[in-house]
Amino acid sequence: MQFFENLNLLKSAYSACVKPVCRKFELTQMEFDVLMFLANNPDYDTAADIVRLRKFTKSHVSAALKALADRGLLETFYAEGNRKSIHLNLLPAAEGIISEGRTAQERFGAALFDGFSESEFALTQIIFQRICSQARGLIEEENANGTFA
C-alpha cells in the first residue's frame, strides 16, 4: 500500500533533517530520538513511557538511555515513595543538543508543509489524528483478542 511506503519516506526525510545534529553531537538516531522525546514530552519521563508511546523496542531504549546517562546528558531517579519506576531527568549538558534538535525539527515541519494554506494544514492535522486514533483502536482491539504481540 502506497500509504505505508510514504510513511517510510517521511521517516527518512526526518532522519536526514536531524542527521547534522546527530553527527555534531555524536549521537545515534535512537539517542537523539529518546533525548528529544524527553525534552518535548516532560509529562512522560520513564523508559516505559518511551517504549509505549514511541513504539521503540525496550532494548534499544535501554541502550540509548545508558549511553545518554554515561555522557552526562540525563540522570535517573526514583520518585518519592515509589521505588518501582525509574524516572528520567535531562541535565543541563543536554540543552545545546535539545536547542539544535528543536530547530531541526522545526525546519523539517516547515519544509514538509511549505505552500500549504492554513486550511490545508488544519485538514491534514485532522485527518492524521483520525488515522492515528483508528490505528490505536485497532491495536487495542487486537490486544484484547490476543492477536497482537
C-alpha positions as CSV (number, residue, x, y, z in Angstrom):
1,M,0.0,0.0,0.0
2,Q,1.4,3.4,-1.1
3,F,0.4,5.0,2.2
4,F,2.9,2.9,4.2
5,E,5.7,3.5,1.7
6,N,5.1,7.2,2.2
7,L,5.3,6.8,6.0
8,N,8.8,5.4,5.5
9,L,9.6,8.3,3.2
10,L,8.6,10.7,5.9
11,K,10.8,8.9,8.5
12,S,13.7,9.0,6.1
13,A,13.2,12.7,5.4
14,Y,13.1,13.4,9.2
15,S,16.2,11.4,9.8
16,A,18.0,13.4,7.0
17,C,16.9,16.7,8.7
18,V,18.2,15.8,12.1
19,K,21.3,13.9,10.9
20,P,23.6,17.1,11.2
21,V,22.6,17.4,14.8
22,C,23.3,13.7,15.5
23,R,26.7,14.0,13.7
24,K,27.7,17.2,15.5
25,F,26.9,15.8,18.9
26,E,28.0,12.2,18.1
27,L,24.5,10.7,18.8
28,T,22.8,7.7,17.2
29,Q,19.4,8.3,15.8
30,M,17.9,6.4,18.7
31,E,19.8,8.5,21.3
32,F,18.6,11.7,19.6
33,D,15.0,10.4,19.4
34,V,15.0,9.5,23.1
35,L,16.5,12.8,24.1
36,M,14.0,14.8,22.0
37,F,11.1,12.7,23.3
38,L,12.0,13.6,26.9
39,A,12.5,17.2,26.0
40,N,9.3,17.5,24.1
41,N,7.1,15.4,26.5
42,P,8.0,16.4,30.0
43,D,5.0,14.6,31.4
44,Y,6.4,11.3,30.2
45,D,9.7,10.6,32.0
46,T,10.2,6.8,32.2
47,A,11.7,4.3,29.8
48,A,8.3,2.5,29.7
49,D,6.7,5.8,28.5
50,I,9.1,6.0,25.6
51,V,8.6,2.3,24.7
52,R,4.8,2.6,24.9
53,L,4.4,6.0,23.1
54,R,7.1,5.8,20.5
55,K,6.8,2.1,19.9
56,F,10.6,1.6,20.2
57,T,12.0,-1.7,21.5
58,K,12.9,-1.9,25.2
59,S,16.5,-3.0,24.3
60,H,17.1,0.0,22.0
61,V,15.7,2.5,24.6
62,S,17.7,0.9,27.4
63,A,20.9,1.1,25.3
64,A,20.2,4.7,24.4
65,L,19.4,5.7,28.0
66,K,22.6,4.1,29.2
67,A,24.7,6.0,26.6
68,L,23.0,9.3,27.4
69,A,23.5,8.8,31.1
70,D,27.1,7.9,30.6
71,R,27.6,11.1,28.7
72,G,26.1,13.2,31.5
73,L,23.0,14.2,29.4
74,L,20.4,12.6,31.7
75,E,20.1,11.1,35.2
76,T,17.7,8.5,36.6
77,F,15.9,8.8,39.9
78,Y,13.1,7.2,41.9
79,A,10.0,9.3,42.6
80,E,9.4,9.9,46.3
81,G,7.5,7.0,47.8
82,N,7.8,4.9,44.6
83,R,10.8,2.6,44.2
84,K,9.3,0.7,41.3
85,S,9.6,3.2,38.4
86,I,12.8,4.8,37.5
87,H,12.3,8.4,36.2
88,L,14.5,10.3,33.8
89,N,15.7,13.8,34.1
90,L,17.5,15.8,31.4
91,L,20.6,17.5,32.6
92,P,21.9,21.0,31.6
93,A,24.5,19.4,29.4
94,A,21.7,18.3,27.0
95,E,20.4,21.9,26.5
96,G,22.5,22.6,23.4
97,I,21.5,19.4,21.7
98,I,17.9,20.0,22.5
99,S,18.0,23.5,21.2
100,E,19.6,22.4,17.9
101,G,17.3,19.4,17.8
102,R,14.2,21.5,18.1
103,T,15.5,23.9,15.4
104,A,16.0,20.9,13.1
105,Q,12.5,19.5,13.9
106,E,11.0,23.0,13.2
107,R,12.9,23.1,9.8
108,F,11.5,19.7,9.0
109,G,7.9,20.7,9.8
110,A,8.3,24.0,7.8
111,A,9.7,22.2,4.8
112,L,7.1,19.5,4.9
113,F,4.2,21.9,5.0
114,D,5.7,24.6,2.7
115,G,3.0,26.0,0.5
116,F,0.1,24.6,2.5
117,S,-2.7,27.1,3.2
118,E,-3.9,27.3,6.9
119,S,-7.0,25.3,6.0
120,E,-5.0,22.6,4.2
121,F,-2.6,22.4,7.2
122,A,-5.6,22.1,9.6
123,L,-7.3,19.5,7.5
124,T,-4.0,17.5,7.3
125,Q,-3.8,17.5,11.1
126,I,-7.5,16.4,11.5
127,I,-7.0,13.6,9.0
128,F,-3.8,12.4,10.5
129,Q,-5.2,12.4,14.0
130,R,-8.2,10.4,12.8
131,I,-5.8,7.8,11.2
132,C,-3.8,7.6,14.4
133,S,-6.9,7.2,16.5
134,Q,-8.1,4.4,14.3
135,A,-4.7,2.7,14.5
136,R,-4.8,2.9,18.3
137,G,-8.2,1.4,18.3
138,L,-7.0,-1.4,16.0
139,I,-4.1,-2.1,18.4
140,E,-6.4,-2.2,21.4
141,E,-8.8,-4.5,19.7
142,E,-6.1,-6.8,18.6
143,N,-4.5,-6.8,22.0
144,A,-7.9,-7.6,23.6
145,N,-8.3,-10.5,21.1
146,G,-4.8,-11.7,21.8
147,T,-3.7,-11.5,18.2
148,F,-1.1,-8.7,18.6
149,A,2.1,-9.4,20.5
